[in-house]
């Protein structure tokens, strides 16, 4: 085996160990539901928020902005947990405007990207909160979402590393290949169908698997703009919370929108019950 191929797989053990811990926490809190689920995803959202704000300021720790943004995020999450979805969205929108305006006077001003940090982090916690609370399909909806994103991510990684081939978007992410993209979509769709027990969800799963990989590319574009390999070093073998949740953010938001369009105020049912 060549040294390049050995290097490709050298971080696999660390990646697997970290993934097992994260998956265990995600699965366990989904099973428990309630406040433990919301707190778990809120903490993940705050981590993403910090990484985004630190990244766009070249690692500078602008704590006043972080604290203000976190306060908006916590308040929005509390509103969503209590079933006040519109109020939650208004808090996120208002907070984004305030952060963008204040950022103009901060070091290394990035007003638009500072404003965008709050909606992006909110997409980590608010869609899954809305889906999980929609009984009787809330728990299943989150398990299906995990199956799509994890299945897509795992198979995109292994298929791309094994088969190689033409690059998907070399200007943004030089390592991603079309073979990895296709493998991820196919496996994500199959995993969704197996967990949900519905052929219709297979089709939805294929769409969300593609969306998930698009979310990965979006975060890669942001990191490339600021010349960063990882959003942080929070998770061994995976980089930061943003690096681990980039595809999940996009897929969760898409799942919520599909559920709302299909079933109105019962998004989990609209997502998995066809």
C-alpha positions as a Python dict, from the first residue, in 0.01 Angstrom:
ca = {
    (1, 'X'): (0, 0, 0),
    (2, 'X'): (141, 341, -95),
    (3, 'X'): (226, 602, 169),
    (4, 'X'): (-44, 830, 23),
    (5, 'X'): (-308, 559, 64),
    (6, 'X'): (-186, 493, 421),
    (7, 'X'): (-219, 864, 498),
    (8, 'X'): (-572, 862, 361),
    (9, 'X'): (-681, 605, 619),
    (10, 'X'): (-452, 705, 906),
    (11, 'X'): (-716, 907, 1090),
    (12, 'X'): (-988, 643, 1058),
    (13, 'X'): (-962, 507, 1414),
    (14, 'X'): (-988, 851, 1571),
    (15, 'X'): (-1275, 944, 1341),
    (16, 'X'): (-1467, 628, 1430),
    (17, 'X'): (-1416, 674, 1806),
    (18, 'X'): (-1534, 1035, 1795),
    (19, 'X'): (-1828, 942, 1573),
    (20, 'X'): (-1939, 667, 1813),
    (21, 'X'): (-1946, 910, 2107),
    (22, 'X'): (-2132, 1179, 1911),
    (23, 'X'): (-2379, 931, 1764),
    (24, 'X'): (-2446, 782, 2107),
    (25, 'X'): (-2531, 1125, 2250),
    (26, 'X'): (-2748, 1217, 1951),
    (27, 'X'): (-2938, 887, 1955),
    (28, 'X'): (-2977, 885, 2331),
    (29, 'X'): (-3115, 1238, 2357),
    (30, 'X'): (-3352, 1171, 2068),
    (31, 'X'): (-3483, 865, 2253),
    (32, 'X'): (-3531, 1069, 2571),
    (33, 'X'): (-3676, 1371, 2393),
    (34, 'X'): (-3792, 1673, 2593),
    (35, 'X'): (-3549, 1918, 2748),
    (36, 'X'): (-3245, 1689, 2719),
    (37, 'X'): (-3287, 1679, 2341),
    (38, 'X'): (-3324, 2057, 2313),
    (39, 'X'): (-3026, 2127, 2541),
    (40, 'X'): (-2802, 1888, 2347),
    (41, 'X'): (-2876, 2060, 2017),
    (42, 'X'): (-2863, 2407, 2170),
    (43, 'X'): (-2510, 2338, 2295),
    (44, 'X'): (-2416, 2214, 1947),
    (45, 'X'): (-2566, 2531, 1797),
    (46, 'X'): (-2369, 2754, 2036),
    (47, 'X'): (-2049, 2570, 1940),
    (48, 'X'): (-2127, 2628, 1571),
    (49, 'X'): (-2203, 2994, 1643),
    (50, 'X'): (-1867, 3043, 1817),
    (51, 'X'): (-1676, 2868, 1539),
    (52, 'X'): (-1843, 3077, 1269),
    (53, 'X'): (-1772, 3406, 1449),
    (54, 'X'): (-1412, 3311, 1529),
    (55, 'X'): (-1352, 3191, 1173),
    (56, 'X'): (-1463, 3511, 1002),
    (57, 'X'): (-1235, 3713, 1229),
    (58, 'X'): (-928, 3499, 1167),
    (59, 'X'): (-951, 3333, 1508),
    (60, 'X'): (-1003, 3653, 1707),
    (61, 'X'): (-1225, 3586, 2010),
    (62, 'X'): (-1486, 3861, 1996),
    (63, 'X'): (-1659, 3758, 2319),
    (64, 'X'): (-1913, 4046, 2341),
    (65, 'X'): (-2052, 3942, 2000),
    (66, 'X'): (-2047, 3574, 2097),
    (67, 'X'): (-2233, 3641, 2423),
    (68, 'X'): (-2495, 3860, 2254),
    (69, 'X'): (-2547, 3611, 1971),
    (70, 'X'): (-2573, 3322, 2218),
    (71, 'X'): (-2835, 3510, 2418),
    (72, 'X'): (-3047, 3558, 2106),
    (73, 'X'): (-3002, 3190, 2019),
    (74, 'X'): (-3100, 3069, 2367),
    (75, 'X'): (-3410, 3290, 2369),
    (76, 'X'): (-3513, 3174, 2022),
    (77, 'X'): (-3468, 2810, 2122),
    (78, 'X'): (-3674, 2860, 2439),
    (79, 'X'): (-3955, 3008, 2230),
    (80, 'X'): (-3941, 2717, 1985),
    (81, 'X'): (-3944, 2465, 2270),
    (82, 'X'): (-4260, 2627, 2404),
    (83, 'X'): (-4423, 2604, 2063),
    (84, 'X'): (-4389, 2970, 1966),
    (85, 'X'): (-4229, 2918, 1626),
    (86, 'X'): (-4307, 3261, 1481),
    (87, 'X'): (-4166, 3440, 1785),
    (88, 'X'): (-3855, 3224, 1758),
    (89, 'X'): (-3800, 3323, 1396),
    (90, 'X'): (-3855, 3692, 1475),
    (91, 'X'): (-3592, 3674, 1750),
    (92, 'X'): (-3342, 3517, 1510),
    (93, 'X'): (-3414, 3778, 1241),
    (94, 'X'): (-3396, 4068, 1486),
    (95, 'X'): (-3081, 3934, 1645),
    (96, 'X'): (-2913, 3894, 1307),
    (97, 'X'): (-2987, 4258, 1222),
    (98, 'X'): (-2850, 4378, 1556),
    (99, 'X'): (-2533, 4168, 1524),
    (100, 'X'): (-2471, 4288, 1170),
    (101, 'X'): (-2513, 4651, 1269),
    (102, 'X'): (-2286, 4622, 1573),
    (103, 'X'): (-2021, 4432, 1375),
    (104, 'X'): (-1946, 4740, 1167),
    (105, 'X'): (-1768, 4891, 1468),
    (106, 'X'): (-1586, 4571, 1571),
    (107, 'X'): (-1230, 4472, 1473),
    (108, 'X'): (-1212, 4299, 1133),
    (109, 'X'): (-1570, 4400, 1045),
    (110, 'X'): (-1771, 4138, 861),
    (111, 'X'): (-2128, 4268, 905),
    (112, 'X'): (-2306, 4035, 662),
    (113, 'X'): (-2125, 3722, 773),
    (114, 'X'): (-2165, 3821, 1139),
    (115, 'X'): (-2538, 3862, 1084),
    (116, 'X'): (-2552, 3525, 904),
    (117, 'X'): (-2391, 3345, 1199),
    (118, 'X'): (-2710, 3353, 1405),
    (119, 'X'): (-2953, 3211, 1141),
    (120, 'X'): (-2698, 2943, 1051),
    (121, 'X'): (-2654, 2837, 1414),
    (122, 'X'): (-3031, 2852, 1464),
    (123, 'X'): (-3068, 2597, 1185),
    (124, 'X'): (-2875, 2352, 1402),
    (125, 'X'): (-3135, 2353, 1679),
    (126, 'X'): (-3468, 2501, 1563),
    (127, 'X'): (-3561, 2258, 1281),
    (128, 'X'): (-3486, 1948, 1489),
    (129, 'X'): (-3672, 2095, 1787),
    (130, 'X'): (-3981, 2152, 1571),
    (131, 'X'): (-3959, 1803, 1419),
    (132, 'X'): (-3899, 1622, 1748),
    (133, 'X'): (-4193, 1789, 1921),
    (134, 'X'): (-4440, 1680, 1653),
    (135, 'X'): (-4579, 1358, 1798),
    (136, 'X'): (-4637, 1077, 1722),
    (137, 'X'): (-4373, 1090, 1448),
    (138, 'X'): (-4115, 1321, 1608),
    (139, 'X'): (-3869, 1059, 1726),
    (140, 'X'): (-3890, 866, 1399),
    (141, 'X'): (-3837, 1183, 1196),
    (142, 'X'): (-3509, 1254, 1375),
    (143, 'X'): (-3392, 893, 1340),
    (144, 'X'): (-3466, 909, 965),
    (145, 'X'): (-3279, 1238, 941),
    (146, 'X'): (-2979, 1080, 1115),
    (147, 'X'): (-2995, 783, 876),
    (148, 'X'): (-2991, 1010, 571),
    (149, 'X'): (-2710, 1239, 683),
    (150, 'X'): (-2490, 974, 844),
    (151, 'X'): (-2547, 725, 565),
    (152, 'X'): (-2467, 985, 303),
    (153, 'X'): (-2161, 1111, 487),
    (154, 'X'): (-2014, 768, 555),
    (155, 'X'): (-2064, 633, 204),
    (156, 'X'): (-1952, 954, 36),
    (157, 'X'): (-1629, 925, 235),
    (158, 'X'): (-1564, 558, 162),
    (159, 'X'): (-1687, 561, -198),
    (160, 'X'): (-1486, 870, -282),
    (161, 'X'): (-1170, 737, -116),
    (162, 'X'): (-1209, 396, -279),
    (163, 'X'): (-1321, 482, -632),
    (164, 'X'): (-1187, 833, -677),
    (165, 'X'): (-1261, 979, -1018),
    (166, 'X'): (-1367, 1326, -1136),
    (167, 'X'): (-1383, 1597, -874),
    (168, 'X'): (-1722, 1729, -766),
    (169, 'X'): (-1624, 2091, -706),
    (170, 'X'): (-1245, 2122, -698),
    (171, 'X'): (-1242, 2500, -656),
    (172, 'X'): (-1422, 2464, -321),
    (173, 'X'): (-1339, 2114, -195),
    (174, 'X'): (-1055, 1943, -386),
    (175, 'X'): (-1106, 1599, -226),
    (176, 'X'): (-1477, 1552, -302),
    (177, 'X'): (-1560, 1338, -604),
    (178, 'X'): (-1868, 1261, -811),
    (179, 'X'): (-1835, 896, -710),
    (180, 'X'): (-1853, 998, -346),
    (181, 'X'): (-2154, 1223, -412),
    (182, 'X'): (-2345, 948, -593),
    (183, 'X'): (-2253, 684, -335),
    (184, 'X'): (-2367, 917, -58),
    (185, 'X'): (-2701, 993, -224),
    (186, 'X'): (-2776, 627, -296),
    (187, 'X'): (-2687, 506, 52),
    (188, 'X'): (-2858, 798, 227),
    (189, 'X'): (-3179, 725, 35),
    (190, 'X'): (-3161, 353, 114),
    (191, 'X'): (-3097, 420, 482),
    (192, 'X'): (-3397, 654, 497),
    (193, 'X'): (-3624, 392, 344),
    (194, 'X'): (-3505, 121, 583),
    (195, 'X'): (-3557, 332, 894),
    (196, 'X'): (-3890, 482, 784),
    (197, 'X'): (-4021, 169, 611),
    (198, 'X'): (-4154, 374, 320),
    (199, 'X'): (-4056, 392, -47),
    (200, 'X'): (-4170, 754, -62),
    (201, 'X'): (-3917, 840, 207),
    (202, 'X'): (-3647, 681, -10),
    (203, 'X'): (-3711, 955, -265),
    (204, 'X'): (-3711, 1222, 3),
    (205, 'X'): (-3394, 1068, 143),
    (206, 'X'): (-3218, 1097, -193),
    (207, 'X'): (-3308, 1466, -209),
    (208, 'X'): (-3192, 1534, 146),
    (209, 'X'): (-2870, 1337, 96),
    (210, 'X'): (-2789, 1565, -198),
    (211, 'X'): (-2885, 1872, 8),
    (212, 'X'): (-2665, 1747, 292),
    (213, 'X'): (-2362, 1731, 64),
    (214, 'X'): (-2449, 2078, -63),
    (215, 'X'): (-2436, 2201, 297),
    (216, 'X'): (-2092, 2047, 326),
    (217, 'X'): (-1977, 2242, 21),
    (218, 'X'): (-2120, 2566, 162),
    (219, 'X'): (-1913, 2532, 476),
    (220, 'X'): (-1607, 2436, 270),
    (221, 'X'): (-1651, 2757, 68),
    (222, 'X'): (-1658, 2962, 388),
    (223, 'X'): (-1344, 2794, 522),
    (224, 'X'): (-1166, 2840, 189),
    (225, 'X'): (-1249, 3209, 190),
    (226, 'X'): (-1077, 3246, 527),
    (227, 'X'): (-799, 2996, 451),
    (228, 'X'): (-894, 2750, 724),
    (229, 'X'): (-874, 2371, 706),
    (230, 'X'): (-1119, 2310, 994),
    (231, 'X'): (-1366, 2532, 1178),
    (232, 'X'): (-1193, 2435, 1506),
    (233, 'X'): (-1029, 2136, 1676),
    (234, 'X'): (-1319, 2060, 1909),
    (235, 'X'): (-1385, 1703, 1787),
    (236, 'X'): (-1082, 1471, 1739),
    (237, 'X'): (-1060, 1350, 1381),
    (238, 'X'): (-1350, 1567, 1265),
    (239, 'X'): (-1244, 1927, 1325),
    (240, 'X'): (-1514, 2147, 1471),
    (241, 'X'): (-1886, 2126, 1529),
    (242, 'X'): (-1941, 2311, 1201),
    (243, 'X'): (-1734, 2052, 1018),
    (244, 'X'): (-1945, 1772, 1164),
    (245, 'X'): (-2285, 1939, 1128),
    (246, 'X'): (-2256, 2128, 799),
    (247, 'X'): (-2457, 1870, 605),
    (248, 'X'): (-2697, 1809, 893),
    (249, 'X'): (-2789, 2179, 911),
    (250, 'X'): (-2894, 2184, 546),
    (251, 'X'): (-3077, 1851, 559),
    (252, 'X'): (-3264, 1934, 882),
    (253, 'X'): (-3388, 2263, 740),
    (254, 'X'): (-3494, 2092, 417),
    (255, 'X'): (-3673, 1816, 612),
    (256, 'X'): (-3865, 2076, 813),
    (257, 'X'): (-3968, 2267, 501),
    (258, 'X'): (-4080, 1947, 326),
    (259, 'X'): (-4279, 1847, 633),
    (260, 'X'): (-4447, 2187, 658),
    (261, 'X'): (-4540, 2191, 290),
    (262, 'X'): (-4674, 1835, 305),
    (263, 'X'): (-4860, 1846, 636),
    (264, 'X'): (-4882, 2203, 759),
    (265, 'X'): (-4821, 2236, 1132),
    (266, 'X'): (-4721, 1869, 1166),
    (267, 'X'): (-4377, 1871, 1000),
    (268, 'X'): (-4256, 1536, 1134),
    (269, 'X'): (-4565, 1361, 997),
    (270, 'X'): (-4522, 1547, 668),
    (271, 'X'): (-4161, 1433, 651),
    (272, 'X'): (-4193, 1060, 724),
    (273, 'X'): (-4563, 969, 679),
    (274, 'X'): (-4660, 951, 310),
}
